[in-house]
């Protein structure tokens, strides 16, 4: 169950936003976006990793724009906007490395995140983490109020990586505070058991939507 917002309980809120979302949300990415939209997507919104646009099938902000390296050639590390151009920016960074040229997801990963299309070597986990941080910092540059990042803990090359903590620390270094953390329960996904021959930790069945707000100066 969820309850309606009461103005007297929320500092600085001038009008109700409707039912308060719970901190754990199940369903598709589109349902996740629809549920948190009244809180964080009320103004202009930029999606810097558009994919197939499936995030926006249930809710579409206005004004809204998107970029995708594979569609329009815009790299999320070099966005064509001045500082604080958008109220909110959404970033769905890369987190899956593929070590085999025969793996079906490898080419899509390389093309989608600008790592080149003819590489015999593996995508190094350090390279992926560098992409995450560079994209986050560029989102922070062009955002005015909120930066929303979808991420999860994951396994690559038989090692466990804590992407949420990496991004929280990177945002803090740029003057952005962790304002909210929503758990998106999907029931499966990459995590403790994927490509690990010996079970070492729980299988991840969720990701996070991290909401960063510009820190108080």
N, C-alpha and C positions, 0 to 999 in steps of 0.2 A: 504494500500500500504506500501511496505517497500523499503528502498533505499540501494544501495550498499555501503559498507564501503569505506571511503576515508582515506587513510593513514595519511594525514596531520592533520586530526581531532582527531586521537586517539593516545595519547602519548604511546610510547613504543611498538607499534604494528609494526612488521617487514614485514608482508605480509597480504593481505586482507583475511578475513574469509568468504566473500560472503555477502549476504543480512543481515542486522542487524535485529535480532528478535525484535518484539514489546514487550512492557512490559506486555501486556495481550495476552495470547495464548489460543485458544479454541481447542477442539479435545481430543483425547485419551492421556494417559500418554506416549505412544510410540511416538505420534506426538510432544508432548512437548519436549521429550528427543532429537528427531531428530532436532528440531528447535534450541535448545540451544547448541547442541553438538559442533559446530565450535568454540564457545567461551570458553567452560569449559571442554570439554571431548576430547581434542586433544591428550592427553598422555595416560598413563595407568589408568584404571578405575576399582574400586572395588565397587560392590553393596552388601551391608551387609544385606539387607532384600529382597531377590530375589523374593519371592512369586512364581508365575507361570512363571516368566520371560517375562511377557507381555510388560514391559517397553522397551524391546530391539528388538521388531519385525520389527521396521523400521530403526533402526540404531544399529550397534554393534561395539563398540570400540575395539581397539587392541593395547596393550594387555588388556584383560578383565578377571575378576574373580568374583565369587559371592558366597555368603553363605546364608543359610536359616536354622534356628534352626530345623525346621521340616524335612529338607532334609538331612543335613549333621551334625547336632548337634552343629554347631558353633554359639555361643551366641554373638550378636553384642556388648555386654558389655565386651567381652574378646576375641579380635581378635588375630589370631596366626601370627602377623606380627610385625616387629620392627618399631620404630618411622620413620615417613616420607617414608614409603615403597611404597606408591601409589601417583600418581599425583593428582587424584581426587577420592573422596569417596562419594557414594550416600546412603542416609539413608531415609527410609520411615517408620517413627516410629509409634507405636500404639497410638490410641487416642480414641477408642471406648470402653467404659465399658458396660457390660451387667449384669443386675441385676437379671435375672431369669434363673434358670437351664433349663427351657424349651425353652429359646430363641435359635434359630438355630445358631446364630453367636457366642454364648458364648464359646462353646467347641473349635472352630477354633481359637478364640482369645487366650484362655488359652494355647492351644498347640503351637500356632504360636509364642508366645512371652515368653514361658518358665515359665508360672505362675502355672503350675501343672494341672493335669487332673481330680482331684477328690476333688473339693472344693465346699462346700455347701454355703459358704458366697459369697457376692458380690466381684467383683474386685473394690477396692477402687480407686477413682480418684487420690489420692496422690500416689498410687503405679504406676499408669500409667505415671504420670508426672515424677516420679523417673526413670522409664524405659527410657523415652524420653531423659532426661538429661544425664544419664549414657551412653546411646548409642551415643549421640552426642559427648561427651567428648572422647570416644574411637575412633570415626571417626576422630576427630581432631588430636589424637595422631598418627595415621598411615597415615595421609594425608600430602602431601607436598605443594600443591598449593591451592586446592579448596575442600570444603565440601558442598555438595548440599543436602538440607533437604526438603522433601515434607511434608507440615503440613497445618493445618487450625484451625480456631476457631471452637469449638464444644460444644455440650451440653451433659452432663451426669448427671443422677440423678437430673434432673430439675434445674441444675445450668450451667452457661455459663463459659467456660474456654478459655483463650487466649494462645494457645500453641505457636504461632509464637513469641510473646513477651517473653514468658518463655525461648525459645530456643535462641533468640537473646541475652538475658541477660546472659545466661549460656555460650554461645560462647565468649562473650566479656570478661567474667571472666577468660576464658582460653587463652586469647590473640588473638582471632580471630575476625575480623571485618566483619560486614554485607557489602558485596560487591555488591550484586544485589538482587532484589526481583521481581520475575515474578508471575503475577496473572494467575492462570490456571482456566479458566472459564469452568465449566462443566454443568451449568444450573440447578443444584440441589445438594442435599447432606445434610449431617447433619449440623445443625446450630441452628438459633434462634427459629425455630418452632418445632423441633423434641422433642417429649415427654414433651412439655410444655403445660399445660392445658390452661393457659392464655397467649396470645401472648404478648411478652415483647420487642422483637427486630426483625429486619429483618431476613428473612430466608437466610442463607448463600448459595450462588450459585457458590462458587469458593474455591479454595485452593491456597496455595502459594508454590513456589519453592524458598527457601532462599538459596543464594549462599554466603558462608563465605570464606574469604581469610585470610591467616595468617597475623596478624597485624605487622606493622613496629615497630621494636624494637629500 
